[in-house]
Amino acid sequence: MPDPSPGPAFTMGGVSHPLTRQAVEAAAAGLLPAHSARGLDYVWYALVGRELHYVVALAAAAAGQPLPDRPSRYVKDARLALKALGYPVVCWADSVLLDKGHPSHTG
């Protein structure tokens, strides 16, 4: 039986929303899986079951909140909360990033 106790919090609009694995899995069941990169707001994904979901959309839905107008403001908080719950979190990288690396990592 899943642990229903509150886990890490996803903060949106100044309000902290505790997340649970049960809430995340229910949210994932109601969302369409990620299908393509749609800009920087949508390059971070969490793997729930066999599907990838955009981290902000997933965390917001698990918190019972709508997708915010500016999802990029919440990516870090969403990915860290989902990672803390044990979900694999991955980032999409284009060929330039793969070939040359991230500027802050390569000098």
BELKA-V152548 format. One record per residue. N is the residue number from 1. PHI is phi in degrees with one decimal (* if undefined). PSI is psi as a letter, one per 30 degrees, with the letter a starting at -180 (* if undefined). Layout:
# BELKA-V152548
n;phi;psi
N;PHI;PSI
N;PHI;PSI
This chain:
# BELKA-V152548
n;phi;psi
1;*;k
2;-64.2;k
3;-77.2;j
4;-83.7;f
5;-67.3;k
6;-60.0;k
7;-107.1;b
8;-63.7;l
9;-100.1;k
10;-108.4;j
11;-97.4;k
12;-139.6;k
13;62.3;g
14;79.8;g
15;-113.1;k
16;-88.0;k
17;-119.2;j
18;-63.0;k
19;-110.6;l
20;-126.7;l
21;-61.3;e
22;-60.6;e
23;-67.3;e
24;-65.9;e
25;-66.5;e
26;-66.2;e
27;-64.2;e
28;-61.2;e
29;-65.4;f
30;-97.9;f
31;-108.2;l
32;-74.6;k
33;-65.6;l
34;-61.0;k
35;-129.7;f
36;-169.6;l
37;-78.5;k
38;-118.1;h
39;107.3;l
40;-61.9;f
41;-67.5;f
42;-123.3;h
43;-103.0;f
44;-105.2;k
45;-127.5;l
46;-118.6;k
47;-92.7;j
48;-121.6;j
49;67.3;c
50;-111.6;g
51;-122.9;k
52;-91.9;k
53;-132.2;k
54;-62.7;k
55;-60.7;e
56;-70.4;e
57;-59.9;e
58;-67.2;e
59;-65.2;e
60;-62.5;e
61;-63.6;e
62;-65.1;f
63;-86.6;f
64;75.5;g
65;-116.5;l
66;-74.4;l
67;-61.1;k
68;-69.9;l
69;-61.8;e
70;-120.5;i
71;-59.4;f
72;-60.4;f
73;-68.4;f
74;-116.5;g
75;-60.2;e
76;-60.1;e
77;-62.3;e
78;-65.2;e
79;-67.3;e
80;-69.9;e
81;-66.1;e
82;-68.4;e
83;-62.7;e
84;-62.8;f
85;-82.9;f
86;97.9;g
87;-84.4;k
88;-65.5;k
89;-119.7;k
90;-130.6;l
91;-123.7;k
92;-76.6;k
93;-131.1;k
94;-86.0;l
95;-63.4;e
96;-63.5;e
97;-63.6;e
98;-67.8;e
99;-74.9;e
100;-106.8;f
101;83.3;l
102;-78.8;k
103;-53.0;e
104;-75.5;f
105;-100.5;f
106;-110.8;f
107;87.5;*
